[in-house]
Amino acid sequence: MTSTASRPRRPHATHALCAIALAAATWTAPAAAQSAVASAPEQLSPAVETAFTRLLASPRITQLMDAVRADHTRSIDDLKMLTEIEAPPFKEQKRAEAFLARLQALGLTHAAIDAEGNVVGLRKGTGKGPKLVVSAHLDTVFPAGTDVKVKEQDGKLMAPGISDNTRSLAVLLSWLKVLNEQKIETVGDLLFVGNVGEEELGNLRGMKHLFAEHRDIDGMVALEPAADGNVLVLGTGSHRYEVTFKGPGGHSYAAFGRVPSAIHGMGRAIAKIADVKTPSYPKTTFTVGTVGGGTSVNTIAPDARMAVDIRSDAMAPLLETEKKILAAIDEAVAEENQRWGVQSLSVSHKLIGDRPGGQTASDALIVQAAVRANRAHGRKTILGGASTDANVPMSLGIPAIVIGGGGKTGGFHALSEWIDLTDAWQGAQTSLVTVLGLVGVKGVSEPLLEKRRAK
């Protein structure tokens, strides 16, 4: 996902939570913070205000928040354990098994690994409430064999994948532990998910499978290393293509003028792609990310290949840009053949990446819940966008947001990835309060998330 900067944390006492629940706090966004894609709602619905007033005034919820803070040090053990189990794309099985074992040890008996490799466990509510997915992805971008040993340096924990997204997995485990120990009964169901396929060419396969198999899901809160106060409501869609050029090839001198070059044809295509115009809003982008081909310096190339990435914050301009790029490739091949008066150069393309896009309305109740929880903890909300697991429910019209689980983070997708967990329990508190507002707590508050009609 798109990385965001964290702001300095201010001192916070759990018992002060109720006192500041209705107060508006001043907050200055850091210079590197993610740009807003929409304005956060200022006026919240009476239902949201009522639900959070009751939650934040409840001694049981105050005790629950204390338990989140108290569990923080122990949760770091889960973080280290999971981080040190490598989980490359399509090879998440070992980490999935470890995550499942921890869920079961913490009391989630209805948990298993599904056919796609997701870890899915249901914590039942009291009945007739909504079903909310709380999720974090298991996979990282790092290949098998990467050194994933956690090291400590200058107060930070460092290891590939430690913040994206292993920290979020540890937060889910902490939530489950404290909810069970504090005997908190939610009205709605909580579906705990550690999913596969979020990174690289995983194509959100885990989430696609989850929402195809569970048609009764009413909403989703995904955890990612988002900075405090950031709520992702926009899912950037993307299509990725592998394009292959094929020709007869030949000697660079003897066959010159009689056969087309696959590399020259690809070069023409790249030049044409570079001239494609895209709208600045919704932001729509493309790039030829990798190229390859040929056999030697003195050979007219019989083959060439390139990978093309196309993205947009809306599906219509994405599809229009895709159409222009594919047409440009065909035109380039035709020109290379025409150059030599032949028809022997061909091209084929394969869709290797397909992430649907979507957006959750900025005034949706699921967004208002996150805004209200942020206010309770003295944070201003910034509504942002990225390409995440939430793309799938957003594309289906299911309310979904992405929020953080606490901690200052950096170095995403680099071997030097790090996390500073100083007071990170505050983020875990805020996100859990958001979730409780959505599903409701028996004897305290009614669910804000509405039940959908299963399709």
Disulfide bonds with the S-S distance in Angstrom:
none
